[in-house]
Amino acid sequence: MIAIKKTSGPRPLPRISVTKLGEYVGSRSATRRKTILVDQKYPKPFKTAIYNDCFDPLVGFFVDASHDTAAVKAAIHAIQARTVTTDAEEMRRQVNSQALDHLLKTAPSLPLNGITFRKAPQSTKPLLIAGVEVSIRPELELVVTGKSGAVHYGLLKLYLSKSHPLTDEAGSYVATLVHSYASHRFTGPKSVDRKHCYVFDVFQEKLFVAPVNHTQRRKDINAACEEIASRWPSL
């Protein structure tokens, strides 16, 4: 479940979410980059969890070993059957139903075979990059057993936003960060399978895989965090 966040004033230390950092690194617009940082430093006092109704069914689909779509269809029916009294409630009902419908359409093409999915801990430490705390918070851990019996791990980050789809550049940077986080989360780089470090943009029905050539992307991310850290006090 996505919690409603409360804040008390600006964040004194540089901190950014993984998806916003991916957008920041991939954006060529100076105005957009500044807006991202201002929004991260001065988060709104209340963040309504618009996608809460679809979150558990989404995660549950992956965790269920059979990946049964019947539970997802039942969740859509339950959401649609709810009585709403305001435009905001109707909007929430529609976007949550649509998110699950996109999952149903994408399910046949998702890499599910041979992977055990389990819920990731909700409370996780951020990744510290060049003085910036990067909040990753993947929803799912992946356990993959190879033909030799060796066990490797991966992570999956869900991205839920109908109005701000991930670009190819942003998605690749976010997947790179998920891969980096996995290398810290588990016992070491050799225990992590890059090919199973994902970002799933639900509304785009698009799965981003951590790229094999990640050296330059990690340099870009590090440089962006250095820039964020230097700009933070003056925002």
Buried (B, 14 or more C-beta within 10 A) or exposed (E): EBEEEEEEEEBEEBBBBBBBBBBBBBBEEEEEBEEBBEEBBEBEEEEEBBBBBBBEBBBBBBBBEEBEBEBBBEBBEEBEEEEEEEEEEEEBBBBBBBBBBBBBEBBEEBEBEEBEBEEBEEEEEBBEBBEBBBBBBBBBBBBBEEEEEEEBBBBBBBBBBBEEBBBEBBBBBBBBBBBBBBBEBBEEEEBBBBBBBBBBBBBBBBBBBBBEEBEEBBEBBBEBBBBBBEBBEEB
